[in-house]
Amino acid sequence: MNLHHGAPALSVAGLRKAYGGTRAVDGIDLVVGPGEVVALLGPNGAGKSTTIDMIVGLVRPDAGQIAVFGASPREAVRSGVIGVMPQEGALLDDVTVGETVTLIASLHRTPPPVEEALRRAGVADLADRRAARLSGGQRQRVRFAMALVSGPDLLVLDEPTAAMDVTARREFWRSMHAFTGTGRTVLFSTHYLEEAEAYADRVVLMNAGRIVADGPVPAVMAEVSGRTVTAVVPGARAEDLGTLPGVTAVHVREGRAELRCVDSDLVVRELLARHPDARDVEVGALGLEDAFLRLTGTPAGAPAGTLTGAPIEAPAEETEAAR
Ligand SMILES: Nc1ncnc2c1ncn2[C@@H]1O[C@H](COP(=O)(O)OP(=O)(O)OP(=O)(O)O)[C@@H](O)[C@H]1O
């Protein structure tokens, strides 16, 4: 296949797929440039797998276009330009790792040496081992070798580290890092925010079939996670604190005010300027998990509400500043 030089590694426009009344993917636009490492995040049922299955040609979209280096998904898979990690069932118990990867390599016209794929996936020393004797993490890395053996320019991985323990996950990402270091493009889905933060250049966050955030990891994380400034502010009302510049929400718990914001330095300066008797000021980061749940709208504790104007000394209660 002739790659369309200058074409994006992946271009998706107006992509939709419904199952009965469920809009699994509800109008997605996404362009991934060559060399980008993109994490697809989202809660269960967000539409990540359906999106990936359409990109790799396993599921037919109801509407929309997909191009992989300018070609259709099927062409791209057939020619080996796109590398896909097969499902768990792809490993046969009695077949060795080396034989499995060699078999996949034989499907491609000009595959790179099998040994190279085994080495890149970190399973070269397991080449003679039968699949039945592999650990969960090793099995996953063999499947990674199967995705690598065509020498793909775009790797698409649906939850590659699901069911791996921490050590296996670290080893997997070490192998992946070596691959992305060669300038290849990767799109992977994950439930682990930490993986997205550590290994992706860019995060695409999906919810209910749509993209709700898309950008470089630090930008999305800053927007999503934000910071909190907590303090005891005698006499102040939540609605007063909600007017401090950059404060997006005010919670009052046990006499302490918790102010959500992006720029905590600014908020601390303004808080002390307006309320010189504020004390026990603490700055912290929102947990990534908490932030993720907030952005996707999945229940994460405090419901969005309105200001009650309760004084700080009032009994513990939560309020949310109007945005
Ligand atoms: N083959 C199918 N038949 C019917 N409904 C489906 C099918 N595949 C997916 N769905 C539904 O489409 C929605 C999106 O599912 P999808 O698997 O794409 O989400 P996901 O983000 O990958 O979730 P998870 O993180 O749990 O894997 C869900 O409501 C799911 O139940």
The ligand as a Gaussian input file, in Angstrom:
#p B3LYP/6-31G(d) Opt

LIG

0 1
 N      -22.094000      -5.601000      20.143000
 C      -22.827000      -4.806000      20.917000
 N      -24.161000      -4.996000      21.008000
 C      -24.929000      -4.183000      21.768000
 N      -24.465000      -3.145000      22.476000
 C      -23.142000      -2.906000      22.430000
 C      -22.262000      -3.716000      21.649000
 N      -21.004000      -3.235000      21.784000
 C      -21.088000      -2.178000      22.627000
 N      -22.375000      -1.973000      22.999000
 C      -22.853000      -0.895000      23.875000
 O      -22.315000       0.319000      23.394000
 C      -21.888000       1.154000      24.469000
 C      -20.398000       1.454000      24.323000
 O      -19.669000       0.278000      24.571000
 P      -18.091000       0.176000      24.410000
 O      -17.702000      -1.239000      24.688000
 O      -17.675000       0.762000      23.130000
 O      -17.597000       1.120000      25.612000
 P      -16.178000       1.176000      26.313000
 O      -15.893000       2.615000      26.538000
 O      -15.166000       0.400000      25.530000
 O      -16.466000       0.445000      27.682000
 P      -15.457000      -0.447000      28.585000
 O      -14.486000       0.501000      29.177000
 O      -16.389000      -1.028000      29.598000
 O      -14.833000      -1.466000      27.693000
 C      -22.247000       0.405000      25.742000
 O      -23.497000       0.870000      26.182000
 C      -22.313000      -1.027000      25.293000
 O      -23.209000      -1.759000      26.118000

